[in-house]
Amino acid sequence: MAVSTSPETPIPVGEVSRLIGGWIERLGAVWVEGQITQLSRRPGAGVVFLTLRDPSYDISVSVTCYRQVFDKVADVVSEGARVVVHAKPEWYAPRGQLSLRAAEIKPVGVGELLARLEQLKKSLAAEGLFAADRKKPLPFLPQLIGLVCGRASAAERDVLENARHRWPAVRFAVRNVPVQGVHAVPQVVAAVQELDALPEVDVIIVARGGGSVEDLLPFSDEQLVRAVSAAVTPVVSAIGHEPDSPLLDLVADLRASTPTDAAKKVVPDVGEELARVEQLRERARRAVDGFLQREERGLAAALQRPCIQRPQRMIEDREEQVTALLERGRRTLGHLLDRADSELTHTLARVVALSPKATLERGYAVLQKPDGTAVRSPWEVGADETLRARVAEGEFTVRVDGAPGAATAAE
């Protein structure tokens, strides 16, 4: 329960320590799993001191046990071993220090570790962390490669030497970290995240040589798997040898069987690339030569065509056609003009034959009144009326006699 305090009514340090101890005692005995990082067995001492650490996080707690409790597992437990401890939390009030008093220690066997890894594998697979569509492609020629490995390790040497042998200009950003033990997971995770944050790093290789199942456990840790899954930069796993398969292999964008294999898969071979470039150049040269030869053959065939050998022939052929059409047009126009002339002559003859002048030339005359009206009947004129008579050679004036129908000439 919370303690009521204020600046005016504080409680002493001893009381605070006593209260903390009371709260801790309520927890009772618990089973705790961790990795032994420090082990102190002083000769003749009845108590064994050790430090139990969480392999995934930077958290540790002190553990004490009687010698007879530790002697039961002394032959199979050492620093770095994973154990399950049945212990009761204790609070040492004078120093304000928390520790665990172990009543039983059990080593975690390989079979149990593998069973836990299998369970973790299924859980992470269900989340989709191992899905193929999440994996990112590697760049063809990385300019800067991030390498996470042990200091002065064979894995580091294999990656660097093989990569530079394949492509001498390749550059590395190396992060040396512990690759086994209690400090491996947080430092490997920190190195991966640091390299992933550098925009100039094109790919990250996590490499380690072979080892036992216990040695490779850090690379199956859930924290590391999630960190690699969240990385934006492609990650290559090169842990152990071909039979080794930590969970890092499943979440990585590419799995390499060994560190040497990682260098071969990440860095192209300059000799192979030069040979491939030469092959492509030769292929392009053959393609261009073939194209030119086909075009030359086509040009030669075109030059052998009659229209190219004697181009004026086309003009001559067209000239003959134009001459024939012109002659045909002239004949057609002549026929039309002749027909029109004949029709005009016939029409003119008919007009002349039917004209009043022709009638007058046969001896007829036309009488007209002063207003120009032609006289058609004797009854249209009166006595002594003057008329004009038109004949073929001219006209003259006549006067009508007294009686209707009779007329005499007058000058």
VENNORTA-V183357 format. One line per field, one symbol per residue. ss: DSSP state (H for helix, E for strand, C for the rest). A space follows every 10 residues. Layout:
BEGIN
ss = ???
END
This chain:
BEGIN
ss = CCCCCCCCCC CCHHHHHHHH HHHHHCCCEE EEEEEEEEEE CCCCCCEEEE EEECCCCCCE EEEEEEHHHH HCCCCCCCCC CEEEEEEEEE EECCCCEEEE EEEEEEECCH HHHHHHHHHH HHHHHHCCCC CHHHCCCCCC CCCEEEEEEC CCCHHHHHHH HHHHHHCCCC EEEEEECCCC CCCHHHHHHH HHHHHHCCCC CCEEEEEECC CCCCCCHHHH CHHHHHHHHH CCCEEEEEEC CCCCCCHHHH HCCEECCCHH HHHHHHCCCH HHHHHHHHHH HHHHHHHHHH HHHHHHHHHH HHHCCHHHHC CHHHHHHHHH HHHHHHHHHH HHHHHHHHHH HHHHHHHHHH HHHHCHHHHH HCCCCEEECC CCCECCCHHH CCCCCEEEEE ECCEEEEEEE CCCCCCEEEC C
END
